Amino acid sequence: MEKKSESNIFKKYFRLINIIGLVIGIILGYIYYIKVGCNSGSCPITSNPWMSMIWGGILGYLVSDLFKKTKEN
């Protein structure tokens, strides 16, 4: 029974739309680093490609979560 409940929790938080949003966010974060990133190192997010990709992934996940369908009563 535990396997089934873990599977339901995973499906609840990681639907296909969320994973697509996460991947698109990571890609856009890297593109933002390449196009806009700062070379001096004083910008904590855009001076490091990993931080740009992490923040892009977080934002992509959150934006994709806006498009989830809700059940109507």
N, C-alpha and C positions, 0 to 999 in steps of 0.2 A: 504494500500500500504506500510506503514512503516514496518509492520511485514515481508513482503517479502524481503525488502532491508536489514533488520537486519539479516534475515536468510541467505541471500547471503553472507553477510560479515562474518558471523560465519563459513559458509561452506568454504569460501576462505582461512581463516587463520587456521582453525582447521579441517583438513581432517583426515580420519581414520589413514593414515600413520603417520601423525604428532602426534596424540594421542598415537599410539603404541610406537613411538619413545620416547615420553615424559615418558610413564610408564616404558619402559625398562631403560631409563636413570635414573629414580628415584631408581629403583631396583639396578642398577649397582653402583649408588652413595652410597647406603647403604652398599652394599657388599664391596666397596672400604673403607668405614669408618671402617667396621669390620676387614678387612684384613690388611689395611695399616695405619689406623688412628693413630694420635699421642696422647699419654696419658698426656703429659706435659701441654697441653692447649696453647702452643705457636703457633700452626698452626691454622690459622683462619678458614680454610675450613675443614680440616680433624679431628679437635678436637671436632666437634659438628656434630651429625648425621643429624640434620635438614639442616645444611649448605651443607653437602656432598650431600644430596638428592636433594636440590634445584639446586645446580650446575650440578649434574648429569642429572636432568630433563631438564635444559636449554640446555646442550650439546646434549642430546638425541633428543630434538626438532629440534635443528639446523642441526644435522646430517641427521635426517629424511627428513628435508626440501630440502636437496640436491637431493633427489630422485623424486622430483615432475616433472610431465610431462609438457612440454611446447607445445604450439600450433604452428604448422608450417604454414607459409603463403603460 
